[in-house]
Amino acid sequence: MRYTAEKIGEIVAARYGAECVYLFGSCARGDADADSDIDLRIDNGTIRDLQMGGLAADL
């Protein structure tokens, strides 16, 4: 399943309490390939270090 940048932002904001989620890099530009990572900037969220693993798994 593929997600849009907007959908990824909605999921992260809802699950982790972030106010703003920005997708940048190759995924945002639309030129990502199978080896690309997902670059996110998360503002004013409540994500703790231990939750980062869960966030990575969710994505």
mmJSON file of the N, C-alpha and C atoms, coordinates in Angstrom:
{"data_MODEL":{"atom_site":{
"group_PDB":["ATOM","ATOM","ATOM","ATOM","ATOM","ATOM","ATOM","ATOM","ATOM","ATOM","ATOM","ATOM","ATOM","ATOM","ATOM","ATOM","ATOM","ATOM","ATOM","ATOM","ATOM","ATOM","ATOM","ATOM","ATOM","ATOM","ATOM","ATOM","ATOM","ATOM","ATOM","ATOM","ATOM","ATOM","ATOM","ATOM","ATOM","ATOM","ATOM","ATOM","ATOM","ATOM","ATOM","ATOM","ATOM","ATOM","ATOM","ATOM","ATOM","ATOM","ATOM","ATOM","ATOM","ATOM","ATOM","ATOM","ATOM","ATOM","ATOM","ATOM","ATOM","ATOM","ATOM","ATOM","ATOM","ATOM","ATOM","ATOM","ATOM","ATOM","ATOM","ATOM","ATOM","ATOM","ATOM","ATOM","ATOM","ATOM","ATOM","ATOM","ATOM","ATOM","ATOM","ATOM","ATOM","ATOM","ATOM","ATOM","ATOM","ATOM","ATOM","ATOM","ATOM","ATOM","ATOM","ATOM","ATOM","ATOM","ATOM","ATOM","ATOM","ATOM","ATOM","ATOM","ATOM","ATOM","ATOM","ATOM","ATOM","ATOM","ATOM","ATOM","ATOM","ATOM","ATOM","ATOM","ATOM","ATOM","ATOM","ATOM","ATOM","ATOM","ATOM","ATOM","ATOM","ATOM","ATOM","ATOM","ATOM","ATOM","ATOM","ATOM","ATOM","ATOM","ATOM","ATOM","ATOM","ATOM","ATOM","ATOM","ATOM","ATOM","ATOM","ATOM","ATOM","ATOM","ATOM","ATOM","ATOM","ATOM","ATOM","ATOM","ATOM","ATOM","ATOM","ATOM","ATOM","ATOM","ATOM","ATOM","ATOM","ATOM","ATOM","ATOM","ATOM","ATOM","ATOM","ATOM","ATOM","ATOM","ATOM","ATOM","ATOM","ATOM","ATOM","ATOM","ATOM"],
"id":[1,2,3,4,5,6,7,8,9,10,11,12,13,14,15,16,17,18,19,20,21,22,23,24,25,26,27,28,29,30,31,32,33,34,35,36,37,38,39,40,41,42,43,44,45,46,47,48,49,50,51,52,53,54,55,56,57,58,59,60,61,62,63,64,65,66,67,68,69,70,71,72,73,74,75,76,77,78,79,80,81,82,83,84,85,86,87,88,89,90,91,92,93,94,95,96,97,98,99,100,101,102,103,104,105,106,107,108,109,110,111,112,113,114,115,116,117,118,119,120,121,122,123,124,125,126,127,128,129,130,131,132,133,134,135,136,137,138,139,140,141,142,143,144,145,146,147,148,149,150,151,152,153,154,155,156,157,158,159,160,161,162,163,164,165,166,167,168,169,170,171,172,173,174,175,176,177],
"type_symbol":["N","C","C","N","C","C","N","C","C","N","C","C","N","C","C","N","C","C","N","C","C","N","C","C","N","C","C","N","C","C","N","C","C","N","C","C","N","C","C","N","C","C","N","C","C","N","C","C","N","C","C","N","C","C","N","C","C","N","C","C","N","C","C","N","C","C","N","C","C","N","C","C","N","C","C","N","C","C","N","C","C","N","C","C","N","C","C","N","C","C","N","C","C","N","C","C","N","C","C","N","C","C","N","C","C","N","C","C","N","C","C","N","C","C","N","C","C","N","C","C","N","C","C","N","C","C","N","C","C","N","C","C","N","C","C","N","C","C","N","C","C","N","C","C","N","C","C","N","C","C","N","C","C","N","C","C","N","C","C","N","C","C","N","C","C","N","C","C","N","C","C","N","C","C","N","C","C"],
"label_atom_id":["N","CA","C","N","CA","C","N","CA","C","N","CA","C","N","CA","C","N","CA","C","N","CA","C","N","CA","C","N","CA","C","N","CA","C","N","CA","C","N","CA","C","N","CA","C","N","CA","C","N","CA","C","N","CA","C","N","CA","C","N","CA","C","N","CA","C","N","CA","C","N","CA","C","N","CA","C","N","CA","C","N","CA","C","N","CA","C","N","CA","C","N","CA","C","N","CA","C","N","CA","C","N","CA","C","N","CA","C","N","CA","C","N","CA","C","N","CA","C","N","CA","C","N","CA","C","N","CA","C","N","CA","C","N","CA","C","N","CA","C","N","CA","C","N","CA","C","N","CA","C","N","CA","C","N","CA","C","N","CA","C","N","CA","C","N","CA","C","N","CA","C","N","CA","C","N","CA","C","N","CA","C","N","CA","C","N","CA","C","N","CA","C","N","CA","C","N","CA","C","N","CA","C","N","CA","C"],
"label_alt_id":[null,null,null,null,null,null,null,null,null,null,null,null,null,null,null,null,null,null,null,null,null,null,null,null,null,null,null,null,null,null,null,null,null,null,null,null,null,null,null,null,null,null,null,null,null,null,null,null,null,null,null,null,null,null,null,null,null,null,null,null,null,null,null,null,null,null,null,null,null,null,null,null,null,null,null,null,null,null,null,null,null,null,null,null,null,null,null,null,null,null,null,null,null,null,null,null,null,null,null,null,null,null,null,null,null,null,null,null,null,null,null,null,null,null,null,null,null,null,null,null,null,null,null,null,null,null,null,null,null,null,null,null,null,null,null,null,null,null,null,null,null,null,null,null,null,null,null,null,null,null,null,null,null,null,null,null,null,null,null,null,null,null,null,null,null,null,null,null,null,null,null,null,null,null,null,null,null],
"label_comp_id":["MET","MET","MET","ARG","ARG","ARG","TYR","TYR","TYR","THR","THR","THR","ALA","ALA","ALA","GLU","GLU","GLU","LYS","LYS","LYS","ILE","ILE","ILE","GLY","GLY","GLY","GLU","GLU","GLU","ILE","ILE","ILE","VAL","VAL","VAL","ALA","ALA","ALA","ALA","ALA","ALA","ARG","ARG","ARG","TYR","TYR","TYR","GLY","GLY","GLY","ALA","ALA","ALA","GLU","GLU","GLU","CYS","CYS","CYS","VAL","VAL","VAL","TYR","TYR","TYR","LEU","LEU","LEU","PHE","PHE","PHE","GLY","GLY","GLY","SER","SER","SER","CYS","CYS","CYS","ALA","ALA","ALA","ARG","ARG","ARG","GLY","GLY","GLY","ASP","ASP","ASP","ALA","ALA","ALA","ASP","ASP","ASP","ALA","ALA","ALA","ASP","ASP","ASP","SER","SER","SER","ASP","ASP","ASP","ILE","ILE","ILE","ASP","ASP","ASP","LEU","LEU","LEU","ARG","ARG","ARG","ILE","ILE","ILE","ASP","ASP","ASP","ASN","ASN","ASN","GLY","GLY","GLY","THR","THR","THR","ILE","ILE","ILE","ARG","ARG","ARG","ASP","ASP","ASP","LEU","LEU","LEU","GLN","GLN","GLN","MET","MET","MET","GLY","GLY","GLY","GLY","GLY","GLY","LEU","LEU","LEU","ALA","ALA","ALA","ALA","ALA","ALA","ASP","ASP","ASP","LEU","LEU","LEU"],
"label_asym_id":["A","A","A","A","A","A","A","A","A","A","A","A","A","A","A","A","A","A","A","A","A","A","A","A","A","A","A","A","A","A","A","A","A","A","A","A","A","A","A","A","A","A","A","A","A","A","A","A","A","A","A","A","A","A","A","A","A","A","A","A","A","A","A","A","A","A","A","A","A","A","A","A","A","A","A","A","A","A","A","A","A","A","A","A","A","A","A","A","A","A","A","A","A","A","A","A","A","A","A","A","A","A","A","A","A","A","A","A","A","A","A","A","A","A","A","A","A","A","A","A","A","A","A","A","A","A","A","A","A","A","A","A","A","A","A","A","A","A","A","A","A","A","A","A","A","A","A","A","A","A","A","A","A","A","A","A","A","A","A","A","A","A","A","A","A","A","A","A","A","A","A","A","A","A","A","A","A"],
"label_entity_id":["1","1","1","1","1","1","1","1","1","1","1","1","1","1","1","1","1","1","1","1","1","1","1","1","1","1","1","1","1","1","1","1","1","1","1","1","1","1","1","1","1","1","1","1","1","1","1","1","1","1","1","1","1","1","1","1","1","1","1","1","1","1","1","1","1","1","1","1","1","1","1","1","1","1","1","1","1","1","1","1","1","1","1","1","1","1","1","1","1","1","1","1","1","1","1","1","1","1","1","1","1","1","1","1","1","1","1","1","1","1","1","1","1","1","1","1","1","1","1","1","1","1","1","1","1","1","1","1","1","1","1","1","1","1","1","1","1","1","1","1","1","1","1","1","1","1","1","1","1","1","1","1","1","1","1","1","1","1","1","1","1","1","1","1","1","1","1","1","1","1","1","1","1","1","1","1","1"],
"label_seq_id":[1,1,1,2,2,2,3,3,3,4,4,4,5,5,5,6,6,6,7,7,7,8,8,8,9,9,9,10,10,10,11,11,11,12,12,12,13,13,13,14,14,14,15,15,15,16,16,16,17,17,17,18,18,18,19,19,19,20,20,20,21,21,21,22,22,22,23,23,23,24,24,24,25,25,25,26,26,26,27,27,27,28,28,28,29,29,29,30,30,30,31,31,31,32,32,32,33,33,33,34,34,34,35,35,35,36,36,36,37,37,37,38,38,38,39,39,39,40,40,40,41,41,41,42,42,42,43,43,43,44,44,44,45,45,45,46,46,46,47,47,47,48,48,48,49,49,49,50,50,50,51,51,51,52,52,52,53,53,53,54,54,54,55,55,55,56,56,56,57,57,57,58,58,58,59,59,59],
"pdbx_PDB_ins_code":[null,null,null,null,null,null,null,null,null,null,null,null,null,null,null,null,null,null,null,null,null,null,null,null,null,null,null,null,null,null,null,null,null,null,null,null,null,null,null,null,null,null,null,null,null,null,null,null,null,null,null,null,null,null,null,null,null,null,null,null,null,null,null,null,null,null,null,null,null,null,null,null,null,null,null,null,null,null,null,null,null,null,null,null,null,null,null,null,null,null,null,null,null,null,null,null,null,null,null,null,null,null,null,null,null,null,null,null,null,null,null,null,null,null,null,null,null,null,null,null,null,null,null,null,null,null,null,null,null,null,null,null,null,null,null,null,null,null,null,null,null,null,null,null,null,null,null,null,null,null,null,null,null,null,null,null,null,null,null,null,null,null,null,null,null,null,null,null,null,null,null,null,null,null,null,null,null],
"Cartn_x":[0.853,0.0,0.893,0.542,1.281,0.445,1.115,0.451,0.921,0.044,0.43,1.122,1.827,2.473,1.44,0.287,-0.767,-1.253,-1.412,-1.891,-0.869,0.403,1.442,1.4,1.275,1.184,-0.013,-1.152,-2.363,-2.182,-1.594,-1.395,-0.458,0.666,1.637,1.041,0.346,-0.254,-1.288,-2.129,-3.181,-2.611,-1.659,-1.145,-0.168,0.599,1.668,1.48,0.368,0.072,0.885,1.418,2.193,1.25,1.651,0.834,1.087,2.331,2.694,3.684,3.442,4.349,4.677,5.975,6.426,7.197,6.849,7.587,8.508,9.792,10.726,11.653,12.486,13.412,12.788,13.345,12.94,11.475,10.946,9.522,8.624,8.966,8.167,8.27,9.437,9.626,9.006,8.724,8.133,9.139,10.418,11.426,12.096,11.391,11.912,11.926,12.876,12.904,12.867,13.048,12.931,13.956,15.074,16.12,16.0,15.019,14.863,14.311,14.744,14.17,13.05,12.39,11.32,11.818,11.87,12.341,11.142,11.024,9.926,10.46,9.83,10.061,8.771,8.878,7.702,7.806,6.849,6.846,5.822,6.23,5.346,4.635,5.311,4.742,5.161,4.667,4.988,5.741,6.421,7.136,8.351,8.466,9.606,10.537,11.756,12.748,12.235,11.562,11.088,9.991,9.262,8.196,8.732,9.97,10.523,10.567,10.844,10.834,9.453,8.436,7.06,6.676,7.123,6.85,7.495,8.73,9.422,8.7,8.231,7.507,6.177,5.506,4.23,4.404,5.516,5.748,6.185],
"Cartn_y":[-1.18,0.0,1.236,2.205,3.462,4.56,5.439,6.548,7.861,8.839,10.181,10.866,11.953,12.726,13.209,13.611,14.097,12.993,11.793,10.675,10.294,10.27,9.977,11.011,12.282,13.34,13.173,12.81,12.597,11.443,10.354,9.184,9.523,10.149,10.493,11.497,12.507,13.511,12.892,12.029,11.417,10.46,9.66,8.624,9.166,10.196,10.665,12.096,12.722,14.043,15.175,14.997,16.059,17.104,18.366,19.432,19.575,19.449,19.581,18.485,17.837,16.816,17.189,17.32,17.685,16.518,16.143,15.146,15.9,15.529,16.189,15.151,15.577,14.653,13.984,12.833,12.169,11.748,11.352,10.968,12.162,13.311,14.511,14.97,14.79,15.191,14.21,13.004,11.999,11.189,11.265,10.488,9.432,8.964,7.917,6.579,5.734,4.376,3.388,2.125,1.082,1.245,1.917,2.105,3.432,4.237,5.552,5.432,6.358,6.431,7.467,7.618,8.606,9.687,10.92,12.044,12.816,12.881,13.594,14.63,15.783,16.774,16.823,16.621,16.576,17.717,18.629,19.788,19.623,19.954,20.01,18.701,17.621,16.319,15.853,14.706,14.138,12.821,12.652,11.407,11.32,10.223,9.942,8.974,8.852,7.993,6.582,5.996,4.629,4.509,5.586,5.555,5.649,6.099,6.247,4.91,3.832,2.51,2.147,2.49,2.235,3.069,4.315,5.187,4.616,4.194,3.612,2.36,1.539,0.322,0.671,1.704,2.126,2.594,3.256,3.769,2.658],
"Cartn_z":[0.0,0.0,0.0,-0.819,-0.878,-0.227,0.495,1.158,0.558,0.554,0.145,1.318,1.029,2.086,3.097,2.613,3.501,4.437,3.905,4.719,5.784,5.428,6.415,7.53,7.17,8.175,9.083,8.526,9.327,10.309,9.85,10.711,11.866,11.563,12.602,13.579,13.072,13.944,14.872,14.348,15.161,16.198,15.805,16.697,17.733,17.382,18.26,18.75,18.442,18.977,18.382,17.2,16.564,15.979,16.091,15.513,14.016,13.61,12.201,11.836,10.726,10.204,8.765,8.49,7.155,6.554,5.356,4.599,3.655,3.651,2.746,2.139,1.235,0.586,-0.628,-0.989,-2.233,-2.231,-1.082,-1.034,-1.329,-0.784,-1.018,-2.471,-3.05,-4.453,-5.43,-4.962,-5.83,-6.62,-6.229,-6.955,-6.075,-5.064,-4.179,-4.903,-4.512,-5.047,-3.879,-4.155,-3.126,-2.011,-2.265,-1.26,-0.515,-0.839,-0.213,1.195,2.044,3.379,3.373,4.508,4.645,5.586,5.102,5.896,6.432,7.756,8.396,9.367,9.387,10.428,11.227,12.528,13.393,14.39,14.362,15.252,16.361,17.569,18.733,19.02,18.806,19.122,20.5,20.877,22.185,22.033,20.912,20.656,21.572,22.261,23.127,22.401,22.905,22.253,22.011,22.981,22.831,21.78,21.541,20.543,19.12,18.964,17.62,16.885,17.605,16.975,16.48,17.261,16.845,15.641,15.627,14.485,13.231,13.345,12.188,11.697,12.611,12.223,11.563,12.06,11.48,10.039,9.784,8.433,7.527],
"occupancy":[1.0,1.0,1.0,1.0,1.0,1.0,1.0,1.0,1.0,1.0,1.0,1.0,1.0,1.0,1.0,1.0,1.0,1.0,1.0,1.0,1.0,1.0,1.0,1.0,1.0,1.0,1.0,1.0,1.0,1.0,1.0,1.0,1.0,1.0,1.0,1.0,1.0,1.0,1.0,1.0,1.0,1.0,1.0,1.0,1.0,1.0,1.0,1.0,1.0,1.0,1.0,1.0,1.0,1.0,1.0,1.0,1.0,1.0,1.0,1.0,1.0,1.0,1.0,1.0,1.0,1.0,1.0,1.0,1.0,1.0,1.0,1.0,1.0,1.0,1.0,1.0,1.0,1.0,1.0,1.0,1.0,1.0,1.0,1.0,1.0,1.0,1.0,1.0,1.0,1.0,1.0,1.0,1.0,1.0,1.0,1.0,1.0,1.0,1.0,1.0,1.0,1.0,1.0,1.0,1.0,1.0,1.0,1.0,1.0,1.0,1.0,1.0,1.0,1.0,1.0,1.0,1.0,1.0,1.0,1.0,1.0,1.0,1.0,1.0,1.0,1.0,1.0,1.0,1.0,1.0,1.0,1.0,1.0,1.0,1.0,1.0,1.0,1.0,1.0,1.0,1.0,1.0,1.0,1.0,1.0,1.0,1.0,1.0,1.0,1.0,1.0,1.0,1.0,1.0,1.0,1.0,1.0,1.0,1.0,1.0,1.0,1.0,1.0,1.0,1.0,1.0,1.0,1.0,1.0,1.0,1.0,1.0,1.0,1.0,1.0,1.0,1.0],
"B_iso_or_equiv":[0.0,0.0,0.0,0.0,0.0,0.0,0.0,0.0,0.0,0.0,0.0,0.0,0.0,0.0,0.0,0.0,0.0,0.0,0.0,0.0,0.0,0.0,0.0,0.0,0.0,0.0,0.0,0.0,0.0,0.0,0.0,0.0,0.0,0.0,0.0,0.0,0.0,0.0,0.0,0.0,0.0,0.0,0.0,0.0,0.0,0.0,0.0,0.0,0.0,0.0,0.0,0.0,0.0,0.0,0.0,0.0,0.0,0.0,0.0,0.0,0.0,0.0,0.0,0.0,0.0,0.0,0.0,0.0,0.0,0.0,0.0,0.0,0.0,0.0,0.0,0.0,0.0,0.0,0.0,0.0,0.0,0.0,0.0,0.0,0.0,0.0,0.0,0.0,0.0,0.0,0.0,0.0,0.0,0.0,0.0,0.0,0.0,0.0,0.0,0.0,0.0,0.0,0.0,0.0,0.0,0.0,0.0,0.0,0.0,0.0,0.0,0.0,0.0,0.0,0.0,0.0,0.0,0.0,0.0,0.0,0.0,0.0,0.0,0.0,0.0,0.0,0.0,0.0,0.0,0.0,0.0,0.0,0.0,0.0,0.0,0.0,0.0,0.0,0.0,0.0,0.0,0.0,0.0,0.0,0.0,0.0,0.0,0.0,0.0,0.0,0.0,0.0,0.0,0.0,0.0,0.0,0.0,0.0,0.0,0.0,0.0,0.0,0.0,0.0,0.0,0.0,0.0,0.0,0.0,0.0,0.0,0.0,0.0,0.0,0.0,0.0,0.0],
"pdbx_formal_charge":[null,null,null,null,null,null,null,null,null,null,null,null,null,null,null,null,null,null,null,null,null,null,null,null,null,null,null,null,null,null,null,null,null,null,null,null,null,null,null,null,null,null,null,null,null,null,null,null,null,null,null,null,null,null,null,null,null,null,null,null,null,null,null,null,null,null,null,null,null,null,null,null,null,null,null,null,null,null,null,null,null,null,null,null,null,null,null,null,null,null,null,null,null,null,null,null,null,null,null,null,null,null,null,null,null,null,null,null,null,null,null,null,null,null,null,null,null,null,null,null,null,null,null,null,null,null,null,null,null,null,null,null,null,null,null,null,null,null,null,null,null,null,null,null,null,null,null,null,null,null,null,null,null,null,null,null,null,null,null,null,null,null,null,null,null,null,null,null,null,null,null,null,null,null,null,null,null],
"auth_seq_id":[1,1,1,2,2,2,3,3,3,4,4,4,5,5,5,6,6,6,7,7,7,8,8,8,9,9,9,10,10,10,11,11,11,12,12,12,13,13,13,14,14,14,15,15,15,16,16,16,17,17,17,18,18,18,19,19,19,20,20,20,21,21,21,22,22,22,23,23,23,24,24,24,25,25,25,26,26,26,27,27,27,28,28,28,29,29,29,30,30,30,31,31,31,32,32,32,33,33,33,34,34,34,35,35,35,36,36,36,37,37,37,38,38,38,39,39,39,40,40,40,41,41,41,42,42,42,43,43,43,44,44,44,45,45,45,46,46,46,47,47,47,48,48,48,49,49,49,50,50,50,51,51,51,52,52,52,53,53,53,54,54,54,55,55,55,56,56,56,57,57,57,58,58,58,59,59,59],
"auth_comp_id":["MET","MET","MET","ARG","ARG","ARG","TYR","TYR","TYR","THR","THR","THR","ALA","ALA","ALA","GLU","GLU","GLU","LYS","LYS","LYS","ILE","ILE","ILE","GLY","GLY","GLY","GLU","GLU","GLU","ILE","ILE","ILE","VAL","VAL","VAL","ALA","ALA","ALA","ALA","ALA","ALA","ARG","ARG","ARG","TYR","TYR","TYR","GLY","GLY","GLY","ALA","ALA","ALA","GLU","GLU","GLU","CYS","CYS","CYS","VAL","VAL","VAL","TYR","TYR","TYR","LEU","LEU","LEU","PHE","PHE","PHE","GLY","GLY","GLY","SER","SER","SER","CYS","CYS","CYS","ALA","ALA","ALA","ARG","ARG","ARG","GLY","GLY","GLY","ASP","ASP","ASP","ALA","ALA","ALA","ASP","ASP","ASP","ALA","ALA","ALA","ASP","ASP","ASP","SER","SER","SER","ASP","ASP","ASP","ILE","ILE","ILE","ASP","ASP","ASP","LEU","LEU","LEU","ARG","ARG","ARG","ILE","ILE","ILE","ASP","ASP","ASP","ASN","ASN","ASN","GLY","GLY","GLY","THR","THR","THR","ILE","ILE","ILE","ARG","ARG","ARG","ASP","ASP","ASP","LEU","LEU","LEU","GLN","GLN","GLN","MET","MET","MET","GLY","GLY","GLY","GLY","GLY","GLY","LEU","LEU","LEU","ALA","ALA","ALA","ALA","ALA","ALA","ASP","ASP","ASP","LEU","LEU","LEU"],
"auth_asym_id":["A","A","A","A","A","A","A","A","A","A","A","A","A","A","A","A","A","A","A","A","A","A","A","A","A","A","A","A","A","A","A","A","A","A","A","A","A","A","A","A","A","A","A","A","A","A","A","A","A","A","A","A","A","A","A","A","A","A","A","A","A","A","A","A","A","A","A","A","A","A","A","A","A","A","A","A","A","A","A","A","A","A","A","A","A","A","A","A","A","A","A","A","A","A","A","A","A","A","A","A","A","A","A","A","A","A","A","A","A","A","A","A","A","A","A","A","A","A","A","A","A","A","A","A","A","A","A","A","A","A","A","A","A","A","A","A","A","A","A","A","A","A","A","A","A","A","A","A","A","A","A","A","A","A","A","A","A","A","A","A","A","A","A","A","A","A","A","A","A","A","A","A","A","A","A","A","A"],
"auth_atom_id":["N","CA","C","N","CA","C","N","CA","C","N","CA","C","N","CA","C","N","CA","C","N","CA","C","N","CA","C","N","CA","C","N","CA","C","N","CA","C","N","CA","C","N","CA","C","N","CA","C","N","CA","C","N","CA","C","N","CA","C","N","CA","C","N","CA","C","N","CA","C","N","CA","C","N","CA","C","N","CA","C","N","CA","C","N","CA","C","N","CA","C","N","CA","C","N","CA","C","N","CA","C","N","CA","C","N","CA","C","N","CA","C","N","CA","C","N","CA","C","N","CA","C","N","CA","C","N","CA","C","N","CA","C","N","CA","C","N","CA","C","N","CA","C","N","CA","C","N","CA","C","N","CA","C","N","CA","C","N","CA","C","N","CA","C","N","CA","C","N","CA","C","N","CA","C","N","CA","C","N","CA","C","N","CA","C","N","CA","C","N","CA","C","N","CA","C","N","CA","C","N","CA","C","N","CA","C"],
"pdbx_PDB_model_num":[1,1,1,1,1,1,1,1,1,1,1,1,1,1,1,1,1,1,1,1,1,1,1,1,1,1,1,1,1,1,1,1,1,1,1,1,1,1,1,1,1,1,1,1,1,1,1,1,1,1,1,1,1,1,1,1,1,1,1,1,1,1,1,1,1,1,1,1,1,1,1,1,1,1,1,1,1,1,1,1,1,1,1,1,1,1,1,1,1,1,1,1,1,1,1,1,1,1,1,1,1,1,1,1,1,1,1,1,1,1,1,1,1,1,1,1,1,1,1,1,1,1,1,1,1,1,1,1,1,1,1,1,1,1,1,1,1,1,1,1,1,1,1,1,1,1,1,1,1,1,1,1,1,1,1,1,1,1,1,1,1,1,1,1,1,1,1,1,1,1,1,1,1,1,1,1,1]
}}}
